[in-house]
């Protein structure tokens, strides 16, 4: 069996659960929660996987680039499995016994992935996963309740984590497509180095976009944010921290269109957050 098969099956199950939840609840805001929870899980995985080398995913989709292959496996977990389950738990208002059952199921899946040699533990242990997941699922429930009560700090952080999930996913897609490569100079593996710096770049973008959308709706500020991002890219290119594998004008045209698309989408997300929290 190819290493990618368990990941494909898991992704299909995740998408099926997401569709089922949508059909049962018909609440568009669940997709905002999905983005926000994804941003939270990305942050956690950045620390324990990228910085601390806790484990390695082995889907063997890009065997010639092992670290990018690792991140693809992580993306399935971070973009689909954990956030989708958290959304379902919130939407169906599951209590602690079903939440515990879901947590144990994921622990069993992790154990089976280890047994199938499609996932490798380093210093991380499955009990750590169980503890982290159980905490996160209850945290997600509390987060949604606090947001529904009109918490402005939670509204801003929901927008920020949503922005971060979009920006980080876009940064990885550009790297995977062979468009560009960040060079932080901290890790021997160039793709681990890329993920390290690209994630920080995504966090800066998320902070700027969230701040702009919360502060003003002026298109002048939108344009200023896009110019700031372009200037940051030029700075990274000039200092040798960013390598481009396509003509610079074409890269900037594509990059700016992507940033604009993220900004427009985030403005819609911001509206949905404020309606849900009854802040506007």
HUZITA-V15787 format. One record per backbone hydrogen bond with DSSP energy under -1.0 kcal/mol. CO is the residue of the C=O (numbers start at 1). NH is the residue of the N-H. E is the energy in kcal/mol with one decimal. If there is no record, write none. Layout:
co->{CO	CO}
nh->{NH	NH}
e->{E	E}
This chain:
co->{2	4	5	6	7	8	9	10	11	12	13	14	15	16	17	18	19	20	21	22	27	28	29	30	31	32	33	34	35	36	37	38	39	40	41	42	43	44	45	45	46	47	48	54	54	56	62	65	66	67	68	69	70	71	72	73	74	75	76	76	77	80	81	82	83	84	85	86	87	88	89	95	96	97	98	99	100	101	102	103	104	105	106	107	108	109	110	111	112	113	114	118	120	125	125	126	127	128	129	130	131	132	133	134	135	136	137	138	139	140	141	142	143	144	145	146	147	151	152	153	154	155	156	157	158	159	160	161	162	163	164	165	166	167	168	169	170	171	172	173	174	175	179	181	189	190	191	192	193	194	195	196	197	198	199	200	201	202	203	204	205	206	207	208	209	210	211	212	218	219	220	221	222	223	224	225	226	227	228	229	230	231	232	233	234	235	236	236	237	241	243	247	248	249	250	251	252	253	254	255	256	257	258	259	260	261	262	263	264	265	266	267	268	269	270	271	272	273	274}
nh->{5	8	9	10	11	12	13	14	15	16	17	18	19	20	21	22	23	24	25	26	30	31	33	34	35	36	37	38	39	40	41	42	43	44	45	46	47	48	49	50	51	52	54	122	124	120	65	69	70	71	72	73	74	75	76	77	78	79	80	81	82	84	85	86	87	88	89	90	91	92	94	99	100	101	102	103	104	105	106	107	108	109	110	111	112	113	114	115	116	118	117	58	56	128	129	130	131	132	133	134	135	136	137	138	139	140	141	142	143	144	145	146	147	148	149	151	150	155	156	157	158	159	160	161	162	163	164	165	166	167	168	169	170	171	172	173	174	175	176	177	179	178	245	243	193	194	195	196	197	198	199	200	201	202	203	204	205	206	207	208	209	210	211	212	213	214	215	216	222	223	224	225	226	227	228	229	230	231	232	233	234	235	236	237	238	239	241	242	240	183	181	251	252	253	254	255	256	257	258	259	260	261	262	263	264	265	266	267	268	269	270	271	272	273	274	275	276	277	279}
e->{-1.5	-2.5	-2.7	-2.2	-2.4	-2.4	-2.2	-2.4	-2.7	-2.1	-2.2	-2.3	-2.5	-2.5	-2.6	-2.3	-2.7	-2.1	-2.5	-2.8	-1.7	-1.8	-2.1	-1.9	-2.0	-2.7	-3.2	-2.0	-2.2	-1.8	-2.5	-2.8	-1.8	-2.0	-2.8	-2.4	-1.5	-2.4	-2.6	-1.3	-2.0	-1.4	-1.8	-2.5	-1.4	-3.1	-1.7	-2.3	-2.3	-2.1	-2.1	-1.9	-2.2	-2.5	-1.6	-1.4	-3.2	-3.3	-1.0	-2.2	-2.2	-2.8	-2.1	-2.3	-2.6	-2.5	-2.5	-2.2	-3.1	-2.6	-1.9	-2.1	-2.3	-2.2	-2.5	-2.3	-2.6	-2.1	-2.2	-2.1	-2.2	-2.2	-2.6	-2.3	-2.4	-2.3	-2.0	-2.2	-1.8	-2.3	-1.4	-2.6	-2.7	-1.1	-1.3	-2.3	-2.3	-2.8	-2.9	-2.3	-2.1	-2.6	-2.7	-1.6	-2.5	-2.8	-1.6	-2.2	-2.6	-2.3	-2.0	-2.5	-2.3	-2.2	-1.2	-1.4	-1.7	-1.9	-2.5	-2.5	-2.4	-1.9	-2.7	-2.7	-1.8	-2.6	-2.7	-2.1	-1.9	-2.8	-2.9	-1.8	-2.1	-2.5	-2.1	-2.1	-2.2	-1.7	-3.1	-2.1	-2.4	-1.7	-2.7	-2.9	-2.3	-1.8	-2.2	-2.4	-2.0	-3.0	-2.0	-1.2	-2.4	-2.3	-2.1	-2.1	-2.2	-2.5	-2.3	-2.4	-2.9	-2.4	-2.2	-2.6	-2.5	-2.1	-2.0	-2.8	-1.3	-2.5	-2.2	-2.3	-2.1	-2.3	-2.2	-2.1	-2.2	-2.5	-2.3	-2.2	-2.3	-2.3	-2.4	-2.4	-2.7	-1.8	-2.1	-1.4	-1.2	-3.0	-2.2	-2.4	-2.7	-2.1	-2.3	-3.1	-2.6	-1.7	-2.2	-2.4	-2.4	-2.3	-2.3	-2.3	-2.6	-2.4	-2.7	-1.8	-1.4	-2.2	-2.9	-1.8	-2.2	-2.5	-2.3	-2.1	-2.4	-2.6	-2.7}
